[in-house]
């Protein structure tokens, strides 16, 4: 009898987490980052995030790695808009921007 390992159709959360951590490190780096390396990491993480879909563990990755969350939001934008941006903070930012615009117009 052959002992076979069942194939896992579940996306690899560990690999996605590693790529998210790498992107976060590149984004936070004060040193110059190689553009090809950055592009490669973004492409690989984009693919991994698409593969995860709505699987369990995705929120934990996105909550722990803001750069990955921003990338995910950009990937989902055409379907969901700014799906991970809290509505309250987005609304507050818009109201503040309107106040500044009004003040600038009054002083011009």
C-alpha distances in whole Angstrom, upper triangle without the diagonal:
4,6,9,13,15,18,21,24,26,28,29,31,31,32,35,36,37,38,41,42,42,44,46,47,48,50,52,52,56,55,55,52,50,50,48,45,47,46,42,42,43,41,38,39,40,37,35,37,37,33,34,36,37,34,34,35,37,41,40,40,43,45,44,45,48,47,44,46,48,46,44,47,48,45,46,50,50,48,49,52,52,49,49,53,54,57,59,59,59,62,64,64,65,68,69,69,71,74,74,74,77,79,79,80,83,84,84
4,6,10,12,14,18,21,23,25,25,28,28,29,31,33,33,35,37,38,39,41,43,43,45,47,48,49,52,51,51,48,47,47,44,42,43,42,39,38,40,38,34,35,37,33,31,34,34,30,31,33,34,31,32,33,35,38,37,37,40,42,41,41,45,44,41,42,45,43,41,44,45,42,43,47,47,45,46,49,49,46,46,50,51,54,57,57,57,60,61,61,62,65,66,66,68,71,71,71,74,76,75,77,80,80,80
4,7,9,12,15,18,20,23,22,25,25,26,29,30,30,32,34,35,36,38,40,41,42,44,45,46,50,49,49,46,45,45,42,40,41,40,37,36,37,36,32,33,34,31,29,32,32,28,28,31,32,28,29,29,32,35,34,33,37,39,38,38,42,41,38,40,42,40,38,42,43,40,41,44,45,43,44,47,47,44,43,47,49,51,54,54,54,57,58,58,60,62,63,63,66,68,68,69,71,73,73,74,77,78,78
4,6,9,12,15,17,19,19,22,22,23,26,27,28,29,31,33,33,35,37,38,39,41,43,43,47,46,46,43,42,42,39,37,38,37,34,33,34,32,29,30,31,28,26,28,28,24,25,27,28,25,26,27,29,32,31,31,34,36,35,36,39,38,35,36,39,37,35,38,39,36,37,41,41,40,41,43,43,41,40,44,46,48,51,51,51,54,55,55,56,59,60,60,62,65,65,65,68,70,69,71,74,75,75
4,6,9,12,14,16,16,19,19,20,22,24,24,26,28,29,30,32,34,35,36,38,39,40,44,43,43,40,39,39,36,34,35,34,31,30,31,29,26,26,28,25,23,25,25,21,22,24,25,22,22,23,25,28,28,27,30,32,31,32,35,35,31,33,36,34,32,35,36,33,34,38,39,37,38,40,40,37,37,40,42,45,47,47,47,50,52,51,53,56,56,56,59,61,61,62,65,66,66,68,70,71,71
4,6,9,11,14,15,17,18,19,21,23,24,25,27,29,30,31,33,34,36,37,39,40,44,43,43,40,39,39,36,34,34,34,30,29,30,28,25,25,26,23,21,23,23,19,19,22,22,19,20,21,23,26,26,26,28,31,30,31,34,33,30,31,34,32,30,33,34,31,31,35,36,34,35,38,38,35,34,38,40,42,45,45,45,48,50,49,51,54,54,54,57,59,59,60,63,64,64,66,68,69,69
4,6,9,11,12,15,16,17,18,21,22,22,24,26,27,28,30,32,33,34,36,37,41,41,40,37,36,35,33,31,31,30,27,26,27,25,22,22,23,20,18,20,20,16,16,19,20,17,18,19,21,24,24,23,26,29,28,29,31,31,27,29,31,29,27,30,31,28,28,32,33,31,32,35,35,32,32,36,37,40,43,43,42,45,47,47,48,51,52,52,54,56,56,57,60,61,61,63,66,66,66
4,5,8,9,12,14,14,15,18,19,20,21,23,24,26,28,29,30,32,34,35,39,38,38,35,34,33,31,29,29,28,25,24,24,23,20,19,20,17,15,17,17,13,13,15,17,14,15,16,17,21,21,20,22,25,25,25,28,27,24,25,28,26,23,27,28,25,25,29,30,28,29,31,31,29,28,32,34,36,39,39,39,42,44,43,44,47,48,48,51,53,53,54,56,58,58,59,62,63,63
4,6,9,12,14,14,15,17,19,19,21,23,24,25,27,29,30,31,33,34,38,38,38,34,33,32,30,28,28,27,24,23,23,21,18,18,18,15,13,15,14,10,11,13,14,11,13,15,16,19,20,19,21,24,24,24,27,26,22,23,26,24,21,24,25,22,22,26,27,25,26,28,29,26,26,30,32,34,37,37,36,39,42,41,42,45,46,46,48,51,51,51,54,56,55,57,60,61,61
4,6,9,11,12,12,14,17,17,18,20,22,22,24,26,27,28,30,32,36,36,36,32,32,31,29,27,26,25,23,21,21,20,17,16,17,14,11,13,13,9,8,11,11,8,10,11,12,16,16,16,18,20,21,21,23,23,20,20,23,21,19,22,23,20,21,24,25,23,24,26,26,24,23,27,29,31,34,34,34,37,39,38,39,42,43,43,45,48,48,49,51,53,53,55,57,58,58
4,6,9,9,9,11,13,13,14,17,18,19,21,23,24,25,27,28,32,32,32,28,28,27,25,23,22,22,19,17,17,16,13,12,13,11,8,9,10,6,6,9,11,8,10,10,10,14,14,13,15,18,18,18,20,20,16,17,20,18,16,19,20,18,18,22,23,22,22,24,24,22,21,25,27,29,32,32,31,35,36,36,37,40,41,41,43,45,45,46,49,50,50,52,55,55,55
4,5,6,6,9,10,11,12,14,16,17,19,20,22,23,25,26,30,30,30,26,26,26,24,21,21,21,18,16,17,16,13,12,13,11,8,10,12,9,8,12,13,10,11,10,11,14,14,12,15,17,17,17,19,19,15,17,20,18,16,20,21,19,20,23,25,24,24,26,25,23,22,25,27,30,33,32,32,35,37,36,38,41,41,41,44,46,45,46,49,51,50,52,55,55,55
4,6,5,6,9,10,10,12,14,15,16,18,20,21,22,24,28,28,28,25,26,25,24,21,20,21,18,16,16,16,13,11,13,12,9,9,12,10,8,11,12,9,9,7,8,11,10,8,11,14,13,13,16,16,13,15,18,16,15,18,20,18,19,22,24,23,23,24,23,21,19,23,24,28,30,29,29,33,34,33,35,38,38,38,41,43,43,44,47,48,48,50,52,53,53
4,5,5,6,9,10,10,12,14,15,16,18,20,21,22,26,26,27,24,24,24,23,20,19,20,18,15,16,17,13,12,15,14,10,12,15,13,11,15,16,13,12,10,11,14,12,10,13,15,13,13,17,17,14,16,19,18,17,20,22,20,22,25,27,26,26,27,25,23,22,25,27,30,32,31,31,35,36,35,37,40,40,40,43,44,44,45,48,49,49,51,54,54,54
4,5,5,6,9,10,11,12,14,15,17,18,20,21,25,24,25,21,21,21,20,17,16,17,14,12,13,13,10,9,12,11,8,10,13,12,11,15,16,14,14,12,12,15,14,11,14,16,15,14,17,16,13,16,18,16,16,19,20,19,20,24,26,25,25,26,25,23,22,25,27,30,33,31,31,35,36,35,36,40,39,39,42,44,43,44,48,49,48,50,53,53,53
4,5,5,6,9,10,11,12,14,15,16,18,20,24,24,24,20,21,20,19,16,15,16,14,11,11,12,9,6,9,9,6,7,10,10,9,12,13,12,13,10,9,12,11,8,10,13,12,11,14,13,9,12,15,13,12,16,17,15,17,20,22,22,22,23,21,20,18,21,24,27,29,28,28,31,32,31,33,36,36,36,39,41,40,41,44,45,45,47,49,50,50
4,5,5,6,9,10,10,12,14,15,16,18,22,22,23,20,21,21,20,17,16,17,16,12,13,14,12,9,12,13,9,10,13,13,11,14,15,13,13,10,9,11,9,6,9,11,9,9,12,12,9,12,14,13,13,16,18,17,19,21,24,24,23,24,22,20,18,20,23,26,28,26,27,30,31,30,32,35,35,35,38,40,39,40,43,44,44,46,49,49,49
4,5,5,6,9,10,11,12,14,15,16,20,20,21,18,18,19,18,15,14,16,14,10,12,14,11,9,13,13,11,12,15,15,14,17,18,17,16,13,13,15,13,10,12,14,12,10,14,13,11,14,16,15,15,19,20,19,21,24,26,26,26,26,24,23,21,23,26,29,31,29,29,33,33,32,34,37,37,36,40,41,41,42,45,46,45,47,50,50,50
4,5,5,6,9,10,10,12,14,15,19,19,19,15,16,16,15,12,11,12,10,7,8,10,7,6,10,11,9,10,13,13,13,16,18,17,17,14,13,15,14,10,12,14,12,10,12,11,9,12,14,12,13,16,17,16,18,21,23,24,23,24,22,21,19,22,24,28,30,28,28,31,32,30,32,36,35,34,38,40,39,39,43,44,43,45,48,48,48
4,5,5,6,9,10,11,12,14,18,18,19,16,17,17,17,14,12,13,12,9,9,11,10,7,10,12,10,10,13,14,13,15,16,16,16,13,11,12,11,7,8,11,9,6,9,7,5,9,11,10,11,14,15,14,17,19,22,22,21,21,19,18,16,18,21,24,26,24,24,28,28,27,29,32,32,31,34,36,35,36,40,40,40,42,45,45,45
4,5,5,6,9,10,10,12,16,17,17,15,17,17,17,14,12,15,14,10,11,14,13,10,13,15,13,13,17,17,16,19,20,19,18,15,14,14,12,9,10,12,9,7,10,9,8,11,13,13,14,17,18,18,20,22,25,26,25,24,22,21,19,20,23,26,27,25,26,29,30,28,31,33,32,32,36,37,36,38,41,41,41,43,46,45,46
4,5,5,6,9,10,10,14,14,15,12,13,14,14,10,9,12,11,8,10,12,11,10,13,15,13,14,18,18,18,20,22,21,21,18,16,17,16,12,13,15,12,10,12,10,10,13,14,13,15,18,18,18,21,23,26,27,26,25,23,23,21,22,25,28,30,27,27,31,31,29,32,35,34,33,37,38,37,38,41,42,41,44,46,46,46
4,5,5,6,9,10,13,14,14,11,12,12,13,10,7,10,10,6,7,11,10,8,11,14,13,13,16,17,17,19,21,21,21,18,16,17,16,12,12,14,12,9,10,7,7,11,11,10,12,15,15,15,18,20,23,24,23,22,20,20,18,19,22,26,27,25,24,28,28,26,28,32,31,30,33,35,34,35,38,38,38,40,43,42,42
4,5,5,6,8,12,13,14,12,14,15,16,13,11,13,14,10,11,14,14,11,14,17,15,15,18,20,19,20,21,21,21,18,16,16,15,11,11,12,10,6,7,6,7,10,11,11,13,15,16,17,19,20,24,25,23,22,20,20,17,18,21,24,25,22,23,26,26,24,27,30,29,28,32,33,32,33,36,37,36,39,41,41,41
4,5,5,6,10,11,12,10,13,14,15,12,10,14,14,11,12,16,15,13,16,19,18,18,21,22,22,24,25,24,24,20,19,19,17,14,15,15,12,10,11,9,11,14,14,14,17,19,19,20,23,24,27,28,27,26,23,24,21,22,24,28,28,26,26,30,29,27,30,33,31,31,34,35,34,35,39,39,38,41,43,42,43
4,5,5,9,9,9,7,9,10,12,9,7,11,12,9,10,14,14,13,15,18,18,18,21,22,22,24,26,26,26,22,20,21,20,16,16,17,15,12,12,9,11,15,14,14,17,19,18,19,22,23,26,28,27,25,23,24,22,22,25,28,29,26,26,30,30,27,29,33,31,30,34,35,33,34,38,38,37,39,42,41,41
4,6,9,10,10,9,11,12,14,12,9,12,14,11,11,15,15,14,15,19,18,18,21,23,22,24,25,25,25,22,20,20,19,16,15,16,14,11,10,7,10,13,12,12,15,16,16,18,20,21,24,26,25,23,20,21,19,19,22,25,26,23,23,26,26,23,26,29,27,26,30,31,29,31,34,34,33,36,38,38,38
4,6,9,11,10,14,14,17,15,12,15,17,14,14,18,19,17,19,22,21,20,24,25,25,26,27,27,27,23,21,21,20,17,16,16,14,11,11,9,12,15,14,15,18,19,19,21,23,24,27,29,27,25,22,23,21,20,23,26,26,23,24,27,26,24,27,29,27,27,31,31,30,31,35,34,33,36,39,38,38
4,5,7,8,11,13,15,13,11,15,16,14,15,19,19,18,20,23,23,23,26,27,27,29,30,30,29,26,24,24,23,20,19,20,17,14,14,12,15,18,17,17,21,22,22,23,26,26,30,31,30,28,26,27,24,24,27,30,30,27,27,31,30,27,30,32,30,30,33,34,32,34,37,37,35,38,41,40,40
4,7,9,12,14,17,15,14,17,19,18,18,22,23,21,23,26,26,26,29,31,30,32,33,33,33,30,28,27,26,23,23,23,20,18,17,15,19,21,20,20,24,25,24,26,29,29,32,34,33,31,28,29,27,26,29,31,32,28,28,32,31,28,30,33,31,30,33,34,32,33,37,36,34,38,40,38,38
4,6,10,12,15,13,13,16,18,17,18,21,22,21,24,26,26,26,29,31,31,33,34,34,34,31,29,29,28,25,24,25,22,19,19,17,20,22,21,21,25,26,25,27,30,30,33,35,34,32,30,31,29,29,31,34,35,31,31,35,34,31,33,36,34,33,36,37,35,36,39,39,37,40,42,41,41
4,7,9,12,11,11,14,16,15,16,19,20,20,22,25,25,26,28,30,30,32,34,34,35,31,29,30,29,25,25,26,24,20,20,17,20,23,21,20,24,25,24,26,29,29,32,34,33,31,29,31,29,29,32,34,35,32,31,35,34,31,33,36,34,32,36,37,34,35,39,39,37,39,42,41,40
4,6,9,8,7,10,12,12,13,16,17,17,19,21,22,22,25,27,27,29,31,31,32,29,26,27,26,23,22,24,22,18,18,15,17,20,19,18,21,23,21,23,26,26,29,31,31,29,27,29,27,27,30,33,34,31,30,34,34,31,33,36,34,32,36,37,35,36,40,39,38,40,43,42,41
4,6,5,6,9,10,11,12,14,16,17,18,20,21,22,24,26,27,29,31,32,32,30,27,29,28,24,24,26,24,20,20,17,18,22,20,19,22,24,22,23,26,27,29,31,31,30,28,30,28,29,32,35,36,33,32,36,36,33,35,38,36,35,38,40,37,38,42,42,40,42,45,44,43
4,5,5,6,8,10,10,12,14,15,16,18,20,21,22,24,26,27,30,30,31,29,26,28,27,24,23,25,24,20,20,16,17,20,18,16,20,21,19,20,24,24,26,28,29,27,26,28,27,27,31,33,35,32,30,34,34,31,33,36,35,33,36,38,36,36,40,40,38,40,43,42,41
4,5,5,6,9,10,10,12,14,15,17,18,20,21,23,24,26,29,29,31,28,26,28,28,24,23,26,25,21,21,17,18,21,20,17,20,22,20,20,24,24,26,28,29,28,27,28,28,29,32,35,37,34,32,36,37,34,35,38,37,35,39,41,39,39,42,43,41,43,46,46,44
4,5,5,6,9,10,11,12,14,16,16,18,20,21,22,25,27,27,28,26,24,25,25,21,21,24,22,18,19,15,16,19,18,16,19,21,20,20,23,24,26,28,29,28,27,27,26,28,31,34,35,33,32,36,36,33,35,38,37,36,39,41,39,39,43,43,42,44,47,46,46
4,5,5,6,9,10,11,12,14,15,16,18,20,21,23,25,26,27,24,21,23,23,19,18,21,19,16,16,12,13,16,15,13,16,18,16,17,20,21,23,25,26,24,23,24,23,24,27,30,32,29,28,32,32,29,31,34,33,32,35,37,35,36,39,40,38,40,43,43,42
4,5,5,6,9,10,10,12,14,15,16,18,20,21,24,25,26,24,22,23,24,20,19,22,21,17,17,13,13,16,15,12,15,17,15,15,19,20,21,23,24,23,22,23,23,24,28,30,32,30,28,32,33,30,31,35,34,32,35,37,36,36,39,40,39,41,44,43,42
4,5,5,6,8,10,11,12,14,15,17,18,20,23,24,25,23,21,23,23,19,19,22,21,18,18,15,14,17,17,13,16,18,17,16,19,21,23,24,25,25,24,25,24,26,29,32,34,32,30,34,35,32,34,37,37,35,38,41,39,39,43,44,42,44,47,47,46
4,5,5,6,8,10,10,12,14,15,16,18,21,21,22,20,18,20,19,16,16,19,17,14,15,12,11,14,14,11,13,16,15,15,18,20,22,23,24,23,22,22,21,23,26,29,31,29,28,32,33,30,32,35,35,34,37,39,37,38,41,42,41,43,46,46,45
4,6,5,6,9,10,10,12,14,15,17,19,20,21,19,16,18,19,15,14,17,17,13,13,10,9,12,11,8,10,13,12,11,15,16,18,20,20,20,19,19,18,20,24,26,29,26,25,29,30,27,29,32,32,31,34,36,35,35,38,39,38,40,43,43,43
4,6,5,6,9,10,11,12,14,16,19,20,22,20,17,20,20,17,16,20,19,16,17,13,11,14,14,10,12,14,13,11,15,17,18,19,21,20,20,20,20,22,26,28,31,29,27,31,32,30,31,35,35,33,36,38,37,37,41,42,41,42,46,46,45
4,5,5,6,9,10,11,12,15,18,18,19,18,15,18,19,15,15,19,18,15,17,14,11,14,15,11,12,16,15,13,16,19,20,21,22,22,22,21,21,23,27,29,32,30,29,33,34,32,33,37,37,35,38,41,40,40,43,44,43,45,48,48,48
4,5,5,6,8,10,10,13,15,15,17,15,12,15,15,11,12,15,15,12,13,11,8,11,12,9,9,13,12,11,14,16,18,19,19,20,19,18,17,20,23,26,28,26,26,29,31,29,30,34,34,33,35,38,37,37,41,42,41,43,46,46,46
4,5,5,6,9,10,11,14,15,17,16,13,15,16,13,12,16,16,14,14,11,9,11,11,7,7,11,10,8,11,13,15,16,16,17,16,16,16,19,22,24,27,26,24,28,29,28,29,32,32,31,34,36,36,36,39,41,40,41,44,45,44
4,5,5,6,9,10,14,14,17,16,13,16,18,15,15,18,19,16,17,15,12,14,14,11,10,14,13,10,13,16,17,17,18,19,19,18,19,21,25,27,30,29,27,31,33,31,32,35,36,35,37,40,39,39,43,44,43,45,48,48,48
4,5,5,6,9,12,12,14,12,10,14,14,12,12,16,16,14,16,14,11,13,14,11,10,14,14,12,13,17,18,18,19,20,20,18,18,21,24,26,29,28,27,31,32,31,32,36,36,35,38,40,40,40,43,45,44,46,49,49,49
4,5,5,7,9,10,12,11,8,11,12,10,10,13,14,13,14,12,9,10,11,9,7,10,11,9,10,14,15,15,15,16,16,14,14,17,20,23,26,25,24,27,29,28,29,32,33,32,35,37,37,37,40,42,41,43,46,46,46
4,5,5,9,10,13,13,10,13,15,13,13,17,18,16,17,15,12,12,14,11,8,11,12,8,9,13,14,13,14,16,16,15,15,19,22,24,27,26,25,28,30,29,30,33,34,33,35,38,38,38,41,43,42,44,47,48,47
4,5,9,9,12,12,10,14,16,14,14,18,19,17,19,18,14,15,17,14,12,15,15,12,13,17,17,16,17,19,20,18,18,22,24,26,30,29,28,31,33,32,33,36,37,37,39,42,41,42,45,46,46,47,50,51,51
4,6,5,8,9,7,10,12,11,12,15,16,15,17,17,13,13,16,14,11,14,15,13,13,16,18,16,16,19,18,16,16,20,22,24,27,27,26,29,31,31,32,35,36,35,38,40,40,41,44,45,45,47,49,50,50
4,6,9,10,8,11,13,13,12,15,17,17,18,17,14,13,15,14,10,12,14,11,10,14,15,13,13,16,16,14,14,18,20,22,25,25,24,27,30,29,30,33,34,34,36,38,39,39,42,44,43,45,48,49,49
4,7,9,7,9,12,12,12,14,16,17,18,18,15,13,16,15,11,13,16,13,12,15,16,14,13,16,16,13,13,17,18,20,24,24,23,26,28,28,29,32,33,33,35,38,38,39,41,43,43,45,47,49,49
4,6,6,9,11,11,12,14,16,17,18,19,15,15,18,17,14,16,18,16,15,18,20,17,17,20,19,16,16,19,21,23,26,26,26,29,31,31,32,35,36,36,38,40,41,42,44,46,46,48,50,51,52
4,6,7,8,10,11,13,14,16,18,19,16,15,19,18,15,17,20,18,17,21,22,20,19,21,20,17,16,19,20,23,25,26,26,29,31,31,32,35,36,36,38,40,41,42,44,46,46,48,50,52,52
4,6,5,6,9,10,11,13,15,16,13,13,17,16,14,16,19,18,17,20,23,21,20,21,20,17,15,18,20,23,25,25,25,28,29,29,31,34,34,35,37,39,40,41,43,45,45,47,49,50,51
4,5,5,6,9,10,11,13,14,10,10,13,13,10,12,15,14,14,17,19,17,16,18,16,14,12,16,17,20,23,22,22,25,27,27,28,31,32,32,34,36,37,38,40,42,42,44,46,47,47
4,5,5,6,8,10,11,13,11,9,12,13,11,12,15,15,14,17,19,18,16,17,15,12,10,13,14,17,19,19,20,23,24,24,26,28,29,29,32,34,34,35,38,39,40,42,44,45,45
4,6,5,6,9,11,13,11,10,14,15,13,15,18,18,17,20,23,21,19,20,18,15,13,15,16,20,21,21,22,25,26,25,28,30,30,31,34,35,36,37,40,41,41,43,45,46,47
4,5,5,6,9,10,8,8,12,12,11,13,16,15,16,18,21,20,19,20,17,15,13,15,17,21,22,21,22,25,26,25,28,30,30,31,34,35,35,36,39,40,40,43,45,45,46
4,5,5,6,8,6,5,8,9,8,10,13,13,13,15,19,18,16,16,14,12,9,12,14,17,19,18,18,22,23,22,24,27,27,27,30,32,32,33,36,37,37,39,41,42,42
4,6,7,10,9,7,10,12,11,12,15,16,16,18,21,20,18,18,15,13,10,11,13,16,17,16,17,21,21,21,23,26,26,26,29,31,31,32,35,36,36,38,40,41,42
4,6,9,9,8,12,13,13,14,17,18,18,20,24,23,21,21,18,16,13,15,16,20,21,19,20,24,24,23,26,28,28,28,31,33,32,34,37,37,38,40,42,42,43
4,6,5,6,9,10,11,12,14,15,17,18,22,22,20,19,16,16,13,14,16,20,21,19,20,23,23,22,25,27,27,27,30,32,31,33,36,36,36,38,41,41,41
4,5,5,6,9,10,10,12,14,15,16,20,20,18,17,14,14,10,11,14,17,18,16,16,20,20,18,21,24,23,23,26,28,27,29,32,32,32,35,37,37,38
4,5,5,6,9,10,11,12,14,15,19,20,18,17,14,15,12,13,16,19,21,18,18,22,22,20,22,25,25,24,27,29,28,29,32,33,32,35,37,37,38
4,5,5,6,9,10,10,12,14,17,18,16,16,14,13,11,13,16,19,21,19,19,23,24,22,24,27,27,26,29,31,31,32,35,36,35,37,40,40,40
4,5,5,6,9,10,10,12,15,16,14,13,11,10,7,9,12,16,18,16,16,19,20,19,21,24,24,24,27,29,28,29,32,33,33,35,38,38,39
4,5,5,6,9,10,10,14,15,13,12,9,10,8,9,13,15,17,15,14,18,19,17,19,22,22,21,24,26,26,26,30,31,30,32,35,35,35
4,5,5,6,9,10,13,14,13,13,11,11,11,12,16,18,21,19,17,21,22,20,22,25,25,24,27,29,29,29,32,34,33,35,38,38,38
4,5,5,6,8,11,12,11,11,10,9,9,11,15,17,20,19,17,21,23,21,22,26,26,25,28,30,30,30,33,35,35,36,39,40,40
4,5,5,6,9,10,8,8,6,6,6,8,12,14,17,16,14,17,19,18,19,22,23,22,24,27,27,27,30,32,31,33,36,37,37
4,5,5,8,10,10,8,8,9,10,11,15,16,19,18,16,19,21,19,19,23,23,22,24,27,27,27,30,32,31,32,35,36,36
4,6,8,9,9,10,10,10,12,14,17,19,22,21,19,22,24,22,23,26,27,26,28,31,30,30,33,35,34,36,39,40,39
4,6,6,6,7,8,7,10,12,15,16,20,19,17,20,23,21,21,25,26,25,27,30,30,30,32,35,34,35,38,39,39
4,5,5,4,6,7,10,11,14,15,18,18,15,17,20,19,18,22,23,22,23,27,27,26,29,31,31,32,35,36,36
4,6,6,9,10,13,15,17,17,21,21,18,20,23,21,20,24,26,24,25,29,29,28,30,33,33,33,36,38,37
4,6,9,9,12,14,17,16,20,21,18,20,23,22,21,25,27,25,27,30,31,30,32,35,35,35,38,40,39
4,6,5,9,11,13,13,17,17,15,17,20,19,19,22,24,23,24,27,28,28,30,32,33,33,36,38,38
4,5,9,9,12,11,15,15,12,14,17,16,15,19,20,19,21,24,25,24,26,29,29,30,32,34,34
4,6,6,8,9,12,12,9,12,15,14,14,17,18,18,19,22,23,23,25,27,28,29,31,33,33
4,6,8,9,13,13,11,14,16,16,16,19,21,21,22,25,26,26,28,30,31,32,35,36,36
4,6,9,12,11,10,14,15,15,16,19,20,20,23,25,25,26,29,30,31,32,35,36,36
4,6,9,8,7,10,12,11,13,16,16,17,19,21,22,23,25,27,27,29,31,32,33
4,6,6,6,9,10,11,13,15,16,17,19,20,22,23,25,26,27,29,31,32,33
4,6,5,6,8,10,10,12,14,15,16,18,20,21,22,24,26,27,29,30,31
4,5,5,6,9,10,11,12,14,15,17,18,20,21,23,24,26,27,29,30
4,5,5,6,9,10,10,12,14,15,16,18,20,21,22,24,26,27,28
4,5,5,6,9,10,11,12,14,15,17,18,20,21,23,25,26,27
4,5,5,6,9,10,11,12,14,15,17,18,20,21,23,25,26
4,5,5,6,9,10,11,12,14,15,17,18,20,21,23,24
4,5,5,6,9,10,11,12,14,15,16,18,20,21,22
4,5,5,6,9,10,11,12,14,15,16,18,20,21
4,5,5,6,9,10,11,12,14,15,17,19,20
4,5,5,6,9,10,11,12,14,15,17,18
4,5,5,6,9,10,10,12,14,15,16
4,5,5,6,9,10,11,12,14,15
4,5,5,6,9,10,11,12,14
4,5,5,6,9,10,11,12
4,5,5,6,9,10,10
4,5,5,6,9,10
4,5,5,6,9
4,5,5,6
4,5,5
4,6
4
